[in-house]
Amino acid sequence: MKKMLFVFNPHAGKGRIKNHLVKMLQIFTAGGYDVTIYPTKGRFDAFEYVRRMESGFDVIGCCGGDGTLNEVVGALLKNKSKVPIAYIPGGTMNDWGTNLGMSNNMETSAKMIVDGSAMAFDIGRFNGKNFNYVAAFGAFTEIAYDTSQRLKKVIGQTAYGISALKSLVRLKPYHLRVECAECTLDGNYLYGMANNSNVIGGFRLDGMHTDLHDGKFEILLIKKFRNPFDFTRLLNAAIIQDYINTDTVDVIETSEAKFIFDDPVKWTLDGEYGGMHKEIDIEIVPDAVNFIVPPKNCKLIRLEEKKKVHLQKLIEKRDSFLEDKENL
């Protein structure tokens, strides 16, 4: 019987894990796991506990949001451990769970883990600090950590949308120079990210053609809008998932890059505050962490279903924007 340490944040995602914990444990034990559970008590608790205990287990289960997952990943990287992570999405956005092909239904995800297998994933490094899938600056990056926990608890994902609308009035370009082996860019940008994910903030990024196992990450930089039509062109690029053939963004695929600003700029790492930085070195660490993923056919089906739903939402948003514009 395999031994699992199951670490969970009882407050993540409006505390919904409390209604699913027993059923998940029943699924794990029926699937051949001897499970030890540990509810986190606060920030860095998951990191410290997993770092001390992981060597005695075959699998580290994790249920919570990005913060809990980051701590578990950080603990395993600190110990240079290859013990696989069985991640069950339990936060508000659950971007990484989507990358893994996991369900938003916790019991379904538990069954996927029982039937799944371990796969190595790349991890990013930001000035020596690890991040799972995205480091970002500029417009909208303050949403995740500025959106109040109370607002997220009451209305969930909609809270991010409210904060996003508020941030539209604060758009500010940053002068940036990016240096990497492939090219050098110099310009004014509203937003930028070093990305190793197929979904950010609930939005699909299939047009980035991101591979989570290729030893590279994608840099996407949104240029300063020259006129109101640039926003429409950017929205259309997002709808058709073609960021290459638009003049509103710059896209680079690389394994390491240096970002140089005129002044310190706020960054987020996986949606959490990442500090103020003027110069940043970002690199990819290939095959750094093992995650248990569901059977391949199930994963592909779930991603296609989510892609169709997301595309329809983007089309509706574009039509609403154009209609409001005509009424002005």
The 8 nearest C-alpha neighbors of each residue, nearest first, counted from 0:
[[1, 31, 32, 33, 2, 28, 30, 3],
 [2, 0, 32, 33, 57, 31, 3, 58],
 [1, 3, 33, 56, 57, 32, 34, 58],
 [4, 2, 58, 34, 59, 56, 33, 5],
 [3, 5, 35, 59, 60, 34, 36, 6],
 [6, 4, 60, 36, 61, 35, 59, 3],
 [7, 5, 37, 61, 60, 38, 36, 4],
 [8, 6, 62, 38, 61, 63, 9, 39],
 [7, 9, 63, 39, 10, 11, 38, 62],
 [10, 8, 14, 11, 7, 38, 16, 17],
 [11, 9, 14, 8, 13, 12, 15, 16],
 [12, 10, 90, 14, 63, 8, 13, 9],
 [11, 13, 90, 91, 14, 89, 15, 10],
 [14, 12, 152, 15, 11, 10, 153, 155],
 [15, 13, 10, 11, 12, 9, 16, 17],
 [14, 16, 17, 13, 18, 12, 19, 11],
 [17, 15, 19, 18, 14, 20, 9, 89],
 [18, 16, 15, 19, 20, 14, 9, 21],
 [17, 19, 16, 15, 20, 21, 14, 22],
 [20, 18, 16, 22, 17, 21, 23, 105],
 [19, 21, 23, 22, 17, 16, 18, 24],
 [20, 22, 24, 23, 19, 25, 18, 17],
 [23, 21, 25, 24, 19, 20, 26, 106],
 [24, 22, 26, 20, 25, 106, 21, 109],
 [23, 25, 27, 21, 26, 22, 28, 20],
 [24, 26, 22, 28, 23, 27, 29, 21],
 [27, 25, 23, 29, 24, 28, 30, 22],
 [26, 28, 30, 24, 32, 29, 25, 23],
 [27, 29, 32, 30, 25, 31, 26, 33],
 [30, 28, 26, 27, 31, 25, 32, 24],
 [31, 29, 27, 28, 113, 32, 26, 110],
 [30, 32, 28, 0, 29, 1, 27, 33],
 [33, 31, 28, 1, 27, 2, 0, 34],
 [32, 34, 2, 1, 3, 28, 0, 31],
 [35, 33, 3, 32, 4, 2, 36, 5],
 [34, 36, 4, 5, 3, 37, 33, 2],
 [37, 35, 5, 6, 4, 34, 38, 7],
 [36, 38, 6, 5, 39, 7, 35, 4],
 [39, 37, 7, 8, 6, 9, 40, 36],
 [40, 38, 8, 41, 44, 45, 7, 37],
 [39, 41, 44, 38, 42, 8, 45, 9],
 [42, 40, 44, 39, 43, 45, 8, 38],
 [41, 43, 44, 40, 45, 39, 66, 67],
 [44, 42, 46, 45, 47, 41, 70, 67],
 [43, 45, 47, 46, 42, 41, 39, 48],
 [46, 44, 48, 43, 47, 70, 39, 49],
 [47, 45, 70, 74, 43, 44, 71, 49],
 [46, 48, 50, 44, 45, 49, 43, 51],
 [49, 47, 45, 51, 50, 46, 44, 52],
 [50, 48, 52, 53, 51, 46, 47, 45],
 [49, 51, 74, 47, 48, 52, 46, 53],
 [52, 50, 48, 49, 53, 47, 54, 74],
 [51, 53, 49, 54, 50, 55, 48, 56],
 [54, 52, 49, 55, 56, 50, 51, 59],
 [53, 55, 56, 52, 51, 57, 80, 82],
 [56, 54, 53, 52, 57, 2, 4, 3],
 [55, 57, 2, 53, 54, 58, 3, 4],
 [56, 58, 2, 3, 1, 82, 59, 55],
 [59, 57, 3, 83, 56, 82, 84, 60],
 [58, 60, 84, 4, 3, 85, 5, 83],
 [61, 59, 5, 85, 4, 84, 6, 86],
 [60, 62, 86, 6, 7, 5, 85, 87],
 [63, 61, 7, 87, 89, 88, 86, 6],
 [64, 62, 89, 8, 90, 11, 67, 7],
 [90, 63, 65, 89, 66, 67, 11, 68],
 [66, 64, 68, 67, 69, 269, 63, 90],
 [65, 67, 69, 68, 64, 70, 271, 63],
 [68, 66, 70, 69, 65, 63, 64, 71],
 [67, 69, 65, 71, 70, 66, 72, 64],
 [70, 68, 72, 66, 67, 71, 73, 65],
 [69, 71, 46, 73, 67, 68, 72, 45],
 [70, 72, 68, 74, 73, 46, 69, 45],
 [73, 71, 69, 75, 74, 70, 68, 76],
 [72, 74, 70, 76, 71, 75, 69, 77],
 [73, 75, 50, 77, 46, 71, 72, 76],
 [76, 74, 80, 78, 72, 77, 73, 79],
 [77, 75, 79, 73, 78, 74, 80, 72],
 [76, 78, 74, 75, 79, 73, 50, 80],
 [77, 79, 75, 80, 76, 74, 50, 73],
 [80, 78, 76, 77, 75, 81, 74, 287],
 [81, 79, 75, 78, 82, 76, 77, 54],
 [80, 82, 83, 289, 288, 79, 75, 287],
 [81, 83, 80, 58, 57, 84, 289, 59],
 [84, 82, 289, 290, 58, 81, 117, 59],
 [83, 85, 290, 59, 60, 86, 58, 291],
 [86, 84, 60, 291, 59, 61, 290, 112],
 [87, 85, 61, 84, 60, 62, 88, 96],
 [86, 88, 62, 108, 61, 89, 105, 85],
 [89, 87, 96, 93, 62, 63, 90, 86],
 [88, 90, 63, 64, 62, 12, 11, 87],
 [64, 91, 89, 12, 11, 63, 93, 92],
 [90, 92, 12, 156, 155, 93, 64, 89],
 [91, 93, 94, 90, 201, 200, 156, 64],
 [94, 92, 96, 88, 95, 90, 91, 64],
 [95, 93, 97, 96, 92, 198, 199, 201],
 [96, 94, 98, 97, 93, 99, 132, 196],
 [95, 97, 99, 101, 93, 98, 88, 94],
 [96, 98, 100, 94, 95, 99, 101, 93],
 [99, 97, 95, 96, 100, 197, 94, 196],
 [98, 100, 96, 97, 101, 292, 95, 298],
 [101, 99, 298, 97, 98, 96, 301, 302],
 [102, 100, 96, 99, 108, 97, 103, 293],
 [101, 103, 104, 108, 107, 100, 105, 96],
 [104, 102, 105, 88, 101, 108, 89, 107],
 [105, 103, 102, 107, 106, 108, 88, 101],
 [104, 106, 108, 107, 103, 109, 87, 19],
 [105, 107, 109, 108, 23, 104, 110, 22],
 [108, 106, 110, 109, 104, 105, 102, 111],
 [109, 107, 111, 105, 102, 110, 106, 101],
 [108, 110, 106, 112, 107, 111, 23, 105],
 [111, 109, 113, 107, 112, 108, 114, 106],
 [112, 110, 293, 108, 114, 109, 113, 115],
 [111, 113, 115, 109, 110, 114, 293, 291],
 [112, 114, 110, 111, 115, 30, 109, 27],
 [115, 113, 111, 112, 110, 293, 294, 116],
 [116, 114, 293, 112, 292, 294, 111, 113],
 [115, 117, 291, 292, 118, 293, 114, 112],
 [118, 116, 291, 290, 289, 292, 83, 119],
 [117, 119, 289, 290, 291, 120, 116, 292],
 [118, 120, 289, 286, 288, 290, 287, 117],
 [121, 119, 286, 212, 288, 211, 287, 289],
 [120, 122, 285, 286, 287, 284, 212, 211],
 [121, 123, 284, 131, 283, 287, 130, 120],
 [124, 122, 283, 130, 129, 282, 284, 131],
 [123, 125, 129, 282, 128, 127, 281, 130],
 [124, 126, 281, 128, 127, 280, 129, 123],
 [127, 125, 280, 128, 279, 281, 124, 129],
 [126, 128, 125, 124, 129, 280, 281, 282],
 [129, 127, 125, 124, 126, 130, 123, 73],
 [128, 130, 124, 123, 125, 127, 131, 122],
 [131, 129, 123, 268, 124, 132, 122, 269],
 [132, 130, 122, 123, 133, 269, 129, 69],
 [131, 133, 195, 196, 194, 130, 269, 123],
 [134, 132, 194, 269, 193, 268, 195, 135],
 [133, 135, 268, 193, 192, 267, 269, 194],
 [136, 134, 192, 267, 266, 191, 133, 140],
 [137, 135, 266, 191, 140, 190, 265, 267],
 [136, 138, 190, 189, 140, 139, 191, 135],
 [137, 139, 190, 140, 189, 170, 166, 136],
 [140, 138, 142, 141, 163, 166, 137, 190],
 [141, 139, 142, 136, 138, 137, 267, 135],
 [142, 140, 139, 145, 143, 144, 267, 138],
 [141, 143, 145, 139, 140, 146, 144, 162],
 [144, 142, 270, 146, 141, 145, 271, 140],
 [143, 145, 146, 142, 141, 271, 272, 270],
 [146, 144, 142, 141, 143, 147, 162, 148],
 [147, 145, 144, 142, 143, 162, 148, 159],
 [148, 146, 150, 149, 145, 151, 144, 158],
 [147, 149, 151, 150, 152, 146, 153, 144],
 [148, 150, 152, 147, 151, 153, 146, 154],
 [149, 151, 147, 153, 152, 148, 158, 154],
 [152, 150, 155, 148, 149, 158, 153, 154],
 [151, 153, 13, 149, 150, 155, 154, 148],
 [152, 154, 150, 151, 155, 149, 13, 158],
 [155, 153, 151, 157, 152, 158, 150, 156],
 [154, 156, 151, 157, 152, 158, 91, 153],
 [157, 155, 158, 159, 91, 92, 154, 151],
 [158, 156, 160, 159, 155, 154, 161, 151],
 [159, 157, 161, 156, 160, 151, 155, 150],
 [158, 160, 162, 157, 161, 156, 163, 142],
 [159, 161, 163, 157, 158, 162, 164, 156],
 [162, 160, 158, 164, 163, 159, 157, 165],
 [161, 163, 165, 159, 160, 164, 142, 166],
 [164, 162, 160, 166, 165, 161, 139, 159],
 [165, 163, 161, 167, 166, 162, 160, 168],
 [164, 166, 162, 163, 167, 168, 161, 169],
 [165, 167, 163, 169, 168, 164, 139, 162],
 [168, 166, 164, 169, 165, 170, 163, 138],
 [167, 169, 166, 170, 165, 164, 171, 163],
 [170, 168, 166, 167, 171, 138, 165, 139],
 [171, 169, 167, 168, 138, 189, 172, 166],
 [170, 172, 189, 169, 173, 138, 137, 188],
 [173, 171, 189, 188, 187, 223, 174, 170],
 [174, 172, 187, 188, 175, 189, 171, 260],
 [173, 175, 187, 186, 260, 188, 261, 172],
 [176, 174, 260, 186, 259, 185, 173, 187],
 [175, 177, 185, 259, 184, 258, 178, 260],
 [178, 176, 258, 184, 183, 257, 259, 185],
 [177, 179, 183, 257, 256, 182, 176, 258],
 [180, 178, 256, 181, 182, 183, 255, 257],
 [179, 181, 182, 178, 253, 256, 255, 183],
 [180, 182, 179, 253, 183, 251, 252, 178],
 [183, 181, 179, 180, 178, 184, 251, 177],
 [182, 184, 178, 177, 179, 185, 176, 181],
 [185, 183, 177, 176, 186, 182, 178, 175],
 [186, 184, 176, 175, 177, 183, 187, 174],
 [187, 185, 175, 174, 188, 184, 176, 222],
 [186, 188, 174, 173, 172, 223, 222, 175],
 [189, 187, 222, 172, 223, 173, 221, 190],
 [190, 188, 172, 223, 137, 221, 138, 222],
 [191, 189, 137, 221, 138, 188, 220, 136],
 [190, 192, 220, 136, 135, 219, 221, 137],
 [193, 191, 135, 219, 134, 218, 194, 136],
 [192, 194, 218, 134, 133, 217, 135, 216],
 [193, 195, 133, 217, 216, 196, 192, 132],
 [196, 194, 132, 216, 211, 133, 209, 217],
 [195, 197, 132, 198, 194, 209, 98, 211],
 [198, 196, 204, 203, 205, 209, 98, 199],
 [197, 199, 203, 202, 204, 196, 94, 201],
 [200, 198, 202, 201, 94, 203, 196, 197],
 [201, 199, 202, 92, 94, 198, 93, 159],
 [200, 202, 199, 198, 92, 94, 203, 93],
 [203, 201, 198, 199, 200, 204, 309, 197],
 [202, 204, 198, 205, 197, 201, 306, 199],
 [205, 203, 197, 198, 206, 207, 202, 240],
 [204, 206, 207, 208, 203, 197, 240, 209],
 [205, 207, 240, 241, 204, 208, 242, 239],
 [206, 208, 205, 209, 204, 242, 217, 240],
 [209, 207, 206, 205, 210, 204, 197, 217],
 [210, 208, 207, 197, 211, 196, 195, 217],
 [209, 211, 212, 213, 208, 195, 196, 215],
 [210, 212, 120, 121, 195, 213, 209, 196],
 [211, 213, 120, 210, 121, 214, 286, 285],
 [214, 212, 215, 210, 211, 285, 121, 216],
 [213, 215, 285, 212, 283, 254, 121, 284],
 [216, 214, 254, 253, 213, 283, 252, 217],
 [215, 217, 195, 194, 253, 252, 254, 193],
 [218, 216, 252, 194, 251, 193, 219, 195],
 [217, 219, 193, 251, 250, 192, 194, 252],
 [218, 220, 250, 192, 191, 249, 217, 221],
 [219, 221, 191, 249, 248, 190, 222, 188],
 [222, 220, 248, 190, 188, 189, 247, 191],
 [223, 221, 188, 247, 248, 189, 187, 224],
 [222, 224, 188, 189, 187, 172, 225, 221],
 [225, 223, 226, 229, 222, 230, 227, 247],
 [226, 224, 223, 229, 227, 228, 222, 230],
 [225, 227, 228, 224, 229, 230, 223, 231],
 [228, 226, 229, 230, 224, 225, 231, 232],
 [227, 229, 231, 230, 226, 232, 225, 224],
 [230, 228, 232, 231, 227, 224, 226, 233],
 [229, 231, 233, 228, 232, 227, 234, 224],
 [232, 230, 234, 228, 233, 229, 235, 227],
 [233, 231, 229, 235, 230, 234, 236, 228],
 [232, 234, 236, 230, 231, 235, 247, 229],
 [233, 235, 231, 237, 236, 232, 230, 238],
 [236, 234, 238, 232, 237, 233, 231, 239],
 [237, 235, 233, 241, 234, 239, 238, 240],
 [236, 238, 240, 234, 235, 239, 233, 241],
 [237, 239, 235, 240, 236, 313, 234, 310],
 [238, 240, 236, 241, 237, 235, 206, 310],
 [241, 239, 206, 237, 238, 236, 205, 242],
 [242, 240, 206, 236, 243, 239, 244, 237],
 [241, 243, 236, 244, 245, 206, 240, 248],
 [242, 244, 241, 245, 250, 249, 248, 206],
 [245, 243, 242, 241, 246, 236, 248, 247],
 [246, 244, 247, 243, 242, 248, 236, 232],
 [245, 247, 248, 244, 249, 243, 222, 232],
 [246, 248, 222, 245, 233, 221, 229, 232],
 [249, 247, 221, 220, 222, 246, 245, 250],
 [248, 250, 220, 219, 221, 251, 247, 222],
 [251, 249, 219, 218, 220, 248, 243, 217],
 [252, 250, 218, 217, 253, 219, 249, 181],
 [253, 251, 217, 216, 218, 215, 250, 254],
 [254, 252, 215, 255, 216, 251, 217, 181],
 [253, 255, 215, 283, 282, 216, 214, 256],
 [256, 254, 282, 281, 253, 179, 283, 257],
 [257, 255, 179, 281, 178, 280, 282, 258],
 [256, 258, 280, 178, 279, 177, 281, 179],
 [257, 259, 177, 279, 278, 176, 280, 256],
 [258, 260, 278, 176, 175, 277, 177, 257],
 [261, 259, 175, 277, 262, 174, 278, 176],
 [260, 262, 174, 277, 259, 263, 175, 173],
 [261, 263, 260, 277, 264, 276, 259, 173],
 [264, 262, 277, 276, 275, 260, 265, 261],
 [265, 263, 275, 276, 277, 262, 266, 136],
 [266, 264, 275, 274, 136, 276, 263, 267],
 [267, 265, 136, 273, 135, 274, 275, 272],
 [266, 268, 273, 272, 271, 135, 270, 134],
 [267, 269, 134, 271, 270, 273, 130, 133],
 [270, 268, 133, 271, 132, 134, 267, 130],
 [269, 271, 143, 268, 267, 272, 144, 140],
 [270, 272, 267, 268, 269, 144, 273, 143],
 [271, 273, 267, 274, 144, 268, 266, 270],
 [274, 272, 267, 266, 268, 271, 275, 265],
 [273, 275, 265, 266, 272, 276, 267, 264],
 [276, 274, 265, 264, 263, 266, 273, 277],
 [275, 277, 263, 264, 278, 274, 265, 279],
 [276, 278, 263, 260, 262, 259, 264, 279],
 [279, 277, 259, 258, 276, 260, 280, 257],
 [280, 278, 258, 257, 126, 281, 276, 277],
 [279, 281, 257, 126, 256, 125, 258, 282],
 [282, 280, 125, 256, 255, 124, 279, 126],
 [283, 281, 255, 124, 254, 123, 256, 284],
 [282, 284, 123, 254, 122, 124, 215, 285],
 [283, 285, 122, 121, 287, 123, 286, 282],
 [286, 284, 121, 214, 287, 283, 122, 212],
 [287, 285, 121, 120, 119, 288, 284, 212],
 [286, 288, 121, 285, 284, 122, 120, 119],
 [289, 287, 120, 119, 286, 81, 290, 121],
 [290, 288, 119, 83, 118, 117, 120, 81],
 [291, 289, 84, 83, 117, 118, 85, 292],
 [290, 292, 117, 116, 85, 115, 84, 118],
 [291, 293, 115, 116, 99, 290, 117, 112],
 [294, 292, 115, 111, 298, 112, 295, 114],
 [293, 295, 115, 297, 296, 298, 292, 114],
 [296, 294, 298, 297, 293, 299, 292, 300],
 [295, 297, 299, 298, 294, 300, 293, 301],
 [298, 296, 300, 295, 294, 299, 301, 293],
 [297, 299, 100, 295, 301, 296, 300, 293],
 [298, 300, 302, 296, 301, 297, 303, 295],
 [299, 301, 297, 303, 298, 302, 296, 304],
 [302, 300, 304, 298, 303, 299, 305, 297],
 [303, 301, 305, 299, 304, 300, 306, 298],
 [304, 302, 306, 300, 305, 301, 299, 307],
 [305, 303, 301, 307, 306, 302, 300, 308],
 [304, 306, 302, 308, 303, 307, 309, 301],
 [305, 307, 303, 309, 304, 308, 302, 310],
 [308, 306, 310, 304, 309, 305, 303, 311],
 [307, 309, 305, 311, 310, 306, 312, 304],
 [308, 310, 312, 306, 311, 307, 305, 313],
 [311, 309, 313, 307, 312, 308, 306, 314],
 [310, 312, 314, 308, 309, 313, 315, 307],
 [313, 311, 309, 315, 310, 314, 316, 308],
 [314, 312, 316, 310, 315, 311, 238, 317],
 [313, 315, 317, 311, 316, 312, 318, 310],
 [314, 316, 312, 318, 313, 317, 319, 311],
 [317, 315, 313, 319, 314, 318, 320, 312],
 [316, 318, 320, 314, 319, 315, 313, 321],
 [319, 317, 321, 315, 320, 316, 322, 314],
 [318, 320, 322, 316, 317, 321, 315, 323],
 [319, 321, 317, 323, 318, 322, 316, 324],
 [322, 320, 324, 318, 323, 319, 317, 325],
 [321, 323, 319, 325, 324, 320, 318, 326],
 [324, 322, 326, 320, 325, 321, 319, 327],
 [323, 325, 321, 322, 327, 326, 320, 319],
 [326, 324, 322, 323, 327, 321, 320, 319],
 [327, 325, 323, 324, 322, 321, 320, 319],
 [326, 324, 325, 323, 322, 321, 320, 319]]
